[in-house]
Amino acid sequence: MPFFAAATALQPGTIDTSETAGIIAFQNKRHYIYLGIKLENDKYVVFVERTGSDDHDGKPEVLATSELSIPKPETVYLKIVGRGDKYYLYYADEEGKWTLLKPDVDARNLSTHIAGGFVEAYVGMYASAGHENSS
């Protein structure tokens, strides 16, 4: 069974309410799984978003959200772990304790069989101003 883990650290202090930042497993703009952070009501929220599901006609679907326990963390850590066609999405703050935000995310939407193309998904950092308006 294929296995991978990818993590990043970010300093969210400059994110405003129109921006997001995080880590993404990306096949194309209609097929991805995104673990990000955003600012809502003066609090940082970690979220998981997926596109490419037949149930949502390719539109983004928010699978999970969690407000950070530290209101203004200096650093936030994000991690995607892949085990076969399931992804596990984690976050941690300065205290370093990983929290599983969403287990068993179906990642078949990233396969070439579903998404098309001829290469598998890439994993990398992602940031956007107006992310919610770009889909």
N, C-alpha and C positions, 0 to 999 in steps of 0.2 A: 504494500500500500504506500503510495507516495506521501511524503511528509515534508513540511517546511515550516519555518517560523521566521517572521520578519517583524522588527520593532523599530520605533523611532521615539525620539524625545522632542518635545516642542515647548516653547515658552509662550503661553497664550496671552500675555499681558497687552499685546497690541491689537488683538482681534476685536473688531467691533461687531455690531449686530447684523451687518450685511456680509460678514466674512465667515469662512470655515477653514479649518486646516486639519490634516491628519494623514492617514495611510490608506492606500487604495489598492485593491486587486482589480486590474483594469484590462478588459479585453477590447472594448470600444466604448464610445459615449452612450450606447444603449445597453451595455452589458458590463456591469461592475459591482463590486462590493466595497463600500467606503466606511471606514471607521474614523469619525471626525469629532471635532470639538467646535462648539459655537457659543456665543454669548446670548443669553435670553434673560430678560428681567434682571440684569446686573449679576447673573450667576452663570457659571460655565456648565455646559451640558455636553456630555459625550453621547454620540448617537451612532447607530449602524443603519446604513441605507443600502438598498440593493435595487438594481434595475435588471431587466431581462426576464422577468417572470411573466409567464403567460397570463397569470391572474390579474396583472396590472397593465397590460398592453404596452410594455416597455417603459412605463412611467416609474419614477423613483418610489420606492416603498420603504418607509421607516420601520425597521424591525425591532428596535429597542432604543431606549434613552435612559440616561441616568444623570442626575445633578451631582456635581462633584461635592464632596464633603468639606473641602477647603474652599472658601469663597473665591479667593484670588491666588491660586497656586502659582509658584514661580515656574515650575516645570510639570508637564504632564507626559506620561509615557503611554504609548499605544502599541498593541501587538496583535498580529494576525497569525494564527496557527492553522495550518492546513493538514488534514488527515483524510486522504482520498478525496471524495467529493463533498466533504463537510469542513467548514471553517469554524473556528472558535475565536471570538473577539474579546480582548482584554484591555483594561486600562489601569493605570496606577498614578498616584500623585507623588509628591516629595517623600512621603513615608515609605514608598517603594513596595507596598503590598498590592499584588496584582488582584484585580477583581474581574471575574468572568462576566462580561456584559451580555453576551449572546452566544450560547452553544449551538452546535448542530445546524449552522446556516448552510442551506443547500447551495453549493457552488457550481452546480452543473450549468448554470446560465453563462459561465465563463468558458465553457468548452467550445472548441471549433465546431463541434456537431450542432450546437444550438446557436452560438453567436456568429458563426461563419469565420471567414478568414483562414489563414494557414498556420498561425502561431498561437500558442497558448497565452494565458493572461500574464501580464507584468505586475509586479508589486513595487510600489514606490510611494514617495511622499506626494501630497496633493494639498493645494491651497487655492481658494477662490474667493473673489469678491462677487457677491450675487449668485452663489452656487444654486440656491433654490429657484432662481429665475432662469437658469441656463439649461434645464432639462426639458 
